Amino acid sequence: MKEVILIKNGELALKGLNRRTFEYILIKNMKHRLLPLGKFDFTVAQSTIAVAPRDESIDLDEACEKISKVFGIAAFSRAAAVEKDFGAILEACETYLADELNAARTFKVEAKRSDKKFPLQSPEICRETGGRLLSKFPHLSVDVHSPDMVVNVEIRDEYAYIHGRQIKGAGGMPVGSSGRACLLISGGIDSPVAGYMMAKRGLELTAVHFASPPYTSERAEQKVHSLLGKVAQYSGRIGLWVVPFTDIQEKIKDCCPEDIFTVIMRRMMMRVSQIIAQREKAGALITGESVGQVASQTLYAMICTDKVCGMPVFRPLIGMDKDEVIAVSRKIETFDISVLPYEDCCTVFTPKHPRTRPTPDYVEQAEKAFDWEPMVIEAAEKARFVNINS
């Protein structure tokens, strides 16, 4: 009896003629994530992918932990793969699931017979398997509505698979199936969550961080590295561009009205990020903004920011409140890093009384006070690349 991991790919099953392309990307992502553990074989059948280790010494617990963070997987389970002989199937149900059956009080059997040549139909498999288990585990009773445990028997082309409970996967779409986007990341709570949420929809991430030494420290940048490391456990490798932003921020402070410092700063960030996005062949920008969360994230401020954008800006947190964002950040283990007390450039020159209803005309007129275009180009050219691995 060999042990495998069965992957249920959920949403991918709805992709029609394109499904194979999405499955190929999902398998590629799983191979990359499992590579440190050893080599695996991948077999696709209907909406299920069987992942079989080539070496019995491979730790399947660790493999399951890694697979639990791969987007595109609805659910997964460890399973015994046995020959398609009903005696072998009954023996596997009894021995492979013994611990779970001993711990349960009620159970039911579910069967799927993809191989129609198998002599028993699904109801017969359920009936015979249930009878065998009741005789071997007399403390059990059958409950078809709310059982403590479900015994699954799947008759596939090559093997019969026996497994118990399914574990919820990360869901979403395989990373890379929806293109690439640039994540503007500070050191706060919101932007890592925004990156996680867009990676879940299949976007490959490139990150842009704005550093303002001496106002921000190396620890602030290291904090961003750590945050992206957590996000990369779900998204895979992330390329980070660290942009020197001090000169632009000081110029804004010297030349522009204080009440729109932040709006102008964000417009400059968008301009720099678009240059980097084009370099990275990314088709959109991602921010962690939420309507009304702070004065610079009002509808009016966002309109002013978007005026300089020549590509879509995704704001996945737009309708979420802070508690909802924090809940996701705790789930992906970024919260404790985000609250470390190292300032990012967004908080360095925060105005005391920001204008909550700026207009594009007012902001554009204020920007004419300095020659910003060469500064934006220079900042993008001086950006330093860092590779963040999962």
C-alpha positions as CSV (number, residue, x, y, z in Angstrom):
1,M,0.0,0.0,0.0
2,K,1.4,3.4,-0.9
3,E,0.4,6.7,0.4
4,V,-0.4,9.8,-1.7
5,I,-1.9,13.2,-1.4
6,L,-5.2,13.8,-3.2
7,I,-5.8,17.3,-4.4
8,K,-9.3,18.7,-5.1
9,N,-8.9,21.7,-7.3
10,G,-12.4,23.2,-6.9
11,E,-12.8,26.4,-8.9
12,L,-10.5,25.1,-11.7
13,A,-13.1,22.5,-12.6
14,L,-15.3,25.3,-14.0
15,K,-12.7,26.5,-16.5
16,G,-14.0,24.4,-19.4
17,L,-11.6,24.0,-22.3
18,N,-8.9,26.1,-20.4
19,R,-8.9,23.8,-17.4
20,R,-5.7,21.9,-18.5
21,T,-3.8,25.2,-18.6
22,F,-4.8,26.1,-15.1
23,E,-4.0,22.6,-13.8
24,Y,-0.6,22.8,-15.5
25,I,0.2,26.0,-13.6
26,L,-1.1,24.5,-10.3
27,I,1.1,21.4,-10.7
28,K,4.1,23.6,-11.6
29,N,3.5,25.7,-8.4
30,M,3.2,22.5,-6.3
31,K,6.4,21.1,-7.8
32,H,8.3,24.3,-6.9
33,R,6.9,24.3,-3.3
34,L,7.6,20.6,-2.7
35,L,11.1,20.6,-4.4
36,P,13.0,20.9,-1.1
37,L,11.4,17.6,0.1
38,G,12.2,15.5,-2.9
39,K,10.6,14.3,-6.1
40,F,6.9,13.6,-6.6
41,D,4.7,12.2,-9.4
42,F,1.5,14.1,-10.4
43,T,-1.5,12.3,-11.9
44,V,-4.5,14.2,-13.1
45,A,-8.0,12.6,-13.3
46,Q,-11.3,14.6,-13.5
47,S,-11.1,17.3,-10.8
48,T,-8.5,15.4,-8.7
49,I,-4.7,15.5,-8.8
50,A,-2.8,12.6,-7.1
51,V,0.6,13.6,-5.7
52,A,2.8,10.6,-5.0
53,P,6.2,10.7,-3.4
54,R,8.9,8.8,-5.3
55,D,10.8,8.1,-2.1
56,E,9.0,6.5,0.9
57,S,11.3,8.5,3.3
58,I,9.6,11.8,2.2
59,D,7.8,13.5,5.1
60,L,4.1,13.7,4.0
61,D,3.2,15.8,7.0
62,E,5.6,18.5,5.8
63,A,4.4,18.0,2.2
64,C,0.8,18.6,3.4
65,E,1.8,21.7,5.3
66,K,3.3,23.2,2.1
67,I,0.4,22.1,-0.1
68,S,-2.0,23.8,2.4
69,K,-0.6,27.2,1.3
70,V,-0.7,26.6,-2.5
71,F,-3.5,28.7,-4.1
72,G,-5.8,26.8,-6.5
73,I,-6.5,23.9,-4.1
74,A,-10.0,23.6,-2.6
75,A,-9.2,20.7,-0.4
76,F,-6.7,17.8,0.0
77,S,-6.3,14.6,2.0
78,R,-3.7,11.9,2.6
79,A,-4.9,8.6,1.0
80,A,-3.9,5.0,0.6
81,A,-3.5,3.9,-3.1
82,V,-4.3,0.3,-3.5
83,E,-5.0,-2.1,-6.3
84,K,-8.6,-2.2,-7.6
85,D,-9.5,-5.4,-5.8
86,F,-12.4,-5.2,-3.4
87,G,-10.7,-7.4,-0.9
88,A,-7.7,-5.1,-0.9
89,I,-10.0,-2.0,-0.6
90,L,-11.7,-3.5,2.5
91,E,-8.4,-4.3,4.1
92,A,-7.1,-0.8,3.4
93,C,-10.2,0.8,4.9
94,E,-9.8,-1.2,8.0
95,T,-6.0,-0.7,8.5
96,Y,-5.3,2.7,7.0
97,L,-8.1,4.4,8.7
98,A,-8.0,2.5,12.0
99,D,-6.9,5.5,14.2
100,E,-9.6,7.7,12.8
101,L,-12.3,5.0,13.1
102,N,-11.3,4.2,16.7
103,A,-11.6,7.9,17.6
104,A,-15.0,8.2,16.0
105,R,-18.4,7.2,17.3
106,T,-20.4,7.5,14.1
107,F,-19.4,7.2,10.4
108,K,-20.6,6.8,6.9
109,V,-19.1,5.6,3.6
110,E,-19.0,7.6,0.4
111,A,-17.9,6.0,-2.9
112,K,-17.0,7.4,-6.3
113,R,-16.6,4.9,-9.2
114,S,-14.8,6.8,-12.0
115,D,-13.8,3.4,-13.5
116,K,-17.1,2.0,-14.7
117,K,-15.5,-1.4,-15.3
118,F,-15.2,-2.0,-11.6
119,P,-17.7,-4.8,-10.8
120,L,-19.4,-3.1,-7.9
121,Q,-21.4,0.1,-8.2
122,S,-21.1,2.9,-5.7
123,P,-24.1,1.9,-3.5
124,E,-22.8,-1.6,-3.2
125,I,-19.3,-0.4,-2.3
126,C,-20.8,1.8,0.4
127,R,-23.0,-1.1,1.8
128,E,-20.3,-3.7,1.8
129,T,-17.6,-1.4,3.2
130,G,-19.9,-0.1,5.9
131,G,-20.8,-3.7,6.9
132,R,-17.1,-4.7,7.1
133,L,-16.2,-1.7,9.3
134,L,-19.2,-2.3,11.6
135,S,-18.0,-5.9,12.2
136,K,-14.4,-4.8,12.9
137,F,-15.2,-1.7,15.0
138,P,-18.3,-2.6,17.0
139,H,-18.3,0.7,18.9
140,L,-19.3,2.5,15.7
141,S,-22.8,3.3,14.4
142,V,-23.9,4.7,11.0
143,D,-25.0,8.3,10.7
144,V,-25.5,9.4,7.2
145,H,-26.4,13.0,8.1
146,S,-23.8,14.2,10.6
147,P,-21.1,11.5,11.0
148,D,-18.0,12.0,13.1
149,M,-16.1,10.5,10.1
150,V,-16.6,9.9,6.4
151,V,-14.8,7.0,4.8
152,N,-14.1,7.8,1.2
153,V,-13.5,5.2,-1.5
154,E,-12.6,6.5,-4.9
155,I,-12.2,4.0,-7.8
156,R,-10.0,5.7,-10.3
157,D,-8.3,4.5,-13.6
158,E,-5.1,3.2,-12.0
159,Y,-5.8,2.8,-8.3
160,A,-8.5,2.8,-5.6
161,Y,-7.9,5.6,-3.1
162,I,-9.0,5.3,0.5
163,H,-9.1,8.4,2.7
164,G,-10.8,10.0,5.6
165,R,-11.4,13.6,6.3
166,Q,-10.5,16.3,3.8
167,I,-8.5,19.3,4.8
168,K,-9.5,22.7,3.5
169,G,-7.0,24.2,1.0
170,A,-6.0,27.8,0.4
171,G,-8.6,28.1,-2.4
172,G,-8.4,30.7,-5.1
173,M,-6.6,30.4,-8.4
174,P,-3.0,29.2,-9.1
175,V,-0.5,32.0,-8.9
176,G,0.6,33.1,-12.3
177,S,-2.7,32.1,-14.0
178,S,-4.0,35.7,-14.0
179,G,-0.8,37.6,-14.9
180,R,1.5,39.8,-12.8
181,A,1.0,42.9,-10.7
182,C,3.1,45.3,-8.7
183,L,2.3,45.5,-4.9
184,L,3.1,48.8,-3.2
185,I,4.1,47.6,0.2
186,S,4.9,49.7,3.3
187,G,5.5,48.1,6.7
188,G,1.9,48.3,7.9
189,I,-0.9,45.8,8.3
190,D,-2.8,46.4,5.1
191,S,-0.5,46.0,2.1
192,P,0.7,42.5,2.9
193,V,-2.9,41.4,3.2
194,A,-3.7,43.1,-0.1
195,G,-0.8,41.2,-1.8
196,Y,-2.1,37.9,-0.3
197,M,-5.6,38.5,-1.5
198,M,-4.6,39.3,-5.1
199,A,-2.2,36.3,-5.2
200,K,-5.1,34.2,-4.2
201,R,-6.8,35.4,-7.4
202,G,-3.9,34.1,-9.5
203,L,-1.7,37.2,-9.7
204,E,2.1,36.8,-9.6
205,L,3.5,39.5,-7.3
206,T,6.3,42.0,-7.7
207,A,6.7,44.4,-4.8
208,V,7.8,48.0,-4.6
209,H,8.9,49.5,-1.3
210,F,9.8,53.2,-0.8
211,A,12.7,53.8,1.6
212,S,13.6,57.3,2.9
213,P,16.9,57.2,4.8
214,P,17.8,58.7,7.2
215,Y,14.1,59.1,8.1
216,T,13.6,55.3,7.8
217,S,16.0,52.7,9.0
218,E,17.4,49.4,7.7
219,R,15.1,47.7,10.2
220,A,12.1,49.2,8.4
221,E,13.3,47.6,5.2
222,Q,14.0,44.3,6.9
223,K,10.5,44.4,8.3
224,V,9.2,44.5,4.7
225,H,11.5,41.5,3.8
226,S,9.9,39.6,6.7
227,L,6.4,40.5,5.7
228,L,6.9,39.5,2.1
229,G,8.5,36.2,3.3
230,K,5.2,35.4,4.9
231,V,3.2,36.3,1.8
232,A,5.6,34.3,-0.3
233,Q,4.6,31.2,1.5
234,Y,1.4,31.5,-0.4
235,S,2.4,33.4,-3.5
236,G,5.8,31.8,-4.2
237,R,8.8,33.9,-5.0
238,I,8.4,37.7,-4.9
239,G,10.8,40.2,-6.5
240,L,11.1,43.4,-4.3
241,W,12.2,46.8,-5.7
242,V,13.5,49.2,-3.0
243,V,13.1,52.7,-4.2
244,P,15.1,55.6,-2.7
245,F,12.4,58.2,-2.0
246,T,14.1,60.8,0.3
247,D,14.8,63.4,-2.3
248,I,11.2,63.4,-3.6
249,Q,9.7,63.6,-0.2
250,E,11.9,66.4,0.9
251,K,11.1,68.3,-2.3
252,I,7.4,67.8,-1.7
253,K,7.8,69.1,1.9
254,D,9.7,72.2,0.7
255,C,7.5,73.1,-2.2
256,C,3.9,71.9,-1.7
257,P,1.1,72.8,0.7
258,E,1.3,70.7,3.8
259,D,-2.4,69.6,3.7
260,I,-1.8,67.6,0.5
261,F,1.7,66.2,1.2
262,T,0.3,62.6,1.3
263,V,-1.8,62.9,-1.8
264,I,1.2,64.2,-3.8
265,M,3.5,61.6,-2.3
266,R,1.1,58.8,-3.4
267,R,0.9,60.2,-6.9
268,M,4.7,60.1,-7.1
269,M,4.7,56.6,-5.8
270,M,2.2,55.6,-8.5
271,R,4.4,57.2,-11.2
272,V,7.6,55.4,-10.0
273,S,5.7,52.1,-9.5
274,Q,4.3,52.2,-13.1
275,I,7.8,52.5,-14.5
276,I,8.9,49.5,-12.5
277,A,5.7,47.6,-13.4
278,Q,6.4,48.1,-17.1
279,R,10.0,46.9,-16.5
280,E,8.5,43.8,-14.8
281,K,5.8,43.3,-17.5
282,A,3.2,43.7,-14.8
283,G,-0.3,44.8,-15.9
284,A,-1.6,46.4,-12.7
285,L,-0.7,48.0,-9.3
286,I,-2.0,46.8,-5.9
287,T,-2.4,48.9,-2.8
288,G,-3.8,48.3,0.7
289,E,-6.1,51.3,0.7
290,S,-9.6,51.1,2.2
291,V,-12.2,53.8,1.8
292,G,-12.2,56.3,4.7
293,Q,-9.6,54.4,6.8
294,V,-7.4,57.5,7.0
295,A,-7.7,61.0,5.7
296,S,-5.5,60.2,2.6
297,Q,-7.8,57.3,1.6
298,T,-11.0,59.2,1.0
299,L,-12.8,58.9,-2.3
300,Y,-11.5,62.3,-3.4
301,A,-7.9,61.5,-2.5
302,M,-8.1,58.2,-4.5
303,I,-9.5,60.1,-7.5
304,C,-6.5,62.4,-7.4
305,T,-4.1,59.5,-7.1
306,D,-5.7,57.5,-10.0
307,K,-5.4,60.5,-12.3
308,V,-1.7,59.7,-12.8
309,C,-2.2,56.0,-13.3
310,G,-2.1,54.5,-16.8
311,M,-2.9,51.0,-15.6
312,P,-5.5,49.5,-13.3
313,V,-5.1,49.9,-9.6
314,F,-6.4,47.0,-7.5
315,R,-7.5,47.7,-4.0
316,P,-8.8,44.4,-2.6
317,L,-9.3,45.9,0.9
318,I,-11.5,48.7,-0.4
319,G,-14.6,47.7,1.5
320,M,-13.1,46.0,4.5
321,D,-12.9,47.5,8.0
322,K,-9.7,47.2,10.1
323,D,-10.8,44.3,12.2
324,E,-11.4,42.2,9.0
325,V,-8.0,43.1,7.7
326,I,-6.4,42.2,11.0
327,A,-8.1,38.8,11.0
328,V,-6.5,38.0,7.6
329,S,-3.1,39.3,8.7
330,R,-3.2,37.0,11.8
331,K,-4.2,34.1,9.6
332,I,-1.1,34.6,7.3
333,E,1.1,35.5,10.3
334,T,2.0,39.0,9.2
335,F,0.3,41.0,12.0
336,D,3.0,40.6,14.6
337,I,5.6,41.8,12.1
338,S,3.5,44.7,10.9
339,V,3.1,46.2,14.4
340,L,6.9,46.3,15.0
341,P,7.7,50.0,15.7
342,Y,9.8,50.8,12.7
343,E,8.5,53.7,10.7
344,D,8.0,53.6,6.9
345,C,8.1,56.6,4.6
346,C,4.3,56.9,4.5
347,T,4.4,58.1,8.2
348,V,7.5,60.3,8.1
349,F,5.9,63.5,6.6
350,T,2.3,63.0,7.6
351,P,0.5,66.4,7.6
352,K,-1.1,67.5,10.9
353,H,-4.3,68.5,9.1
354,P,-4.6,66.7,5.8
355,R,-7.2,67.8,3.2
356,T,-9.9,65.1,3.0
357,R,-11.5,66.5,-0.2
358,P,-8.6,67.5,-2.6
359,T,-9.4,68.1,-6.2
360,P,-7.2,67.1,-9.1
361,D,-6.8,70.7,-10.3
362,Y,-5.6,71.8,-6.9
363,V,-3.1,69.0,-6.6
364,E,-1.8,69.3,-10.2
365,Q,-1.3,73.0,-9.6
366,A,0.7,72.3,-6.4
367,E,2.9,69.8,-8.2
368,K,4.0,72.5,-10.7
369,A,6.1,74.0,-7.8
370,F,9.0,71.6,-8.6
371,D,10.3,69.6,-11.6
372,W,9.2,66.2,-10.4
373,E,9.5,64.2,-13.7
374,P,13.3,63.7,-13.7
375,M,13.2,62.8,-10.0
376,V,10.6,60.1,-10.6
377,I,12.7,58.6,-13.5
378,E,15.9,58.7,-11.4
379,A,14.2,57.1,-8.4
380,A,12.9,54.2,-10.6
381,E,16.4,53.8,-12.1
382,K,18.1,53.7,-8.7
383,A,15.7,51.1,-7.3
384,R,17.5,48.1,-5.8
385,F,16.3,44.6,-6.4
386,V,15.9,41.9,-3.6
387,N,14.7,38.4,-4.2
388,I,12.2,37.2,-1.5
389,N,11.8,33.4,-1.5
390,S,9.0,31.4,0.2
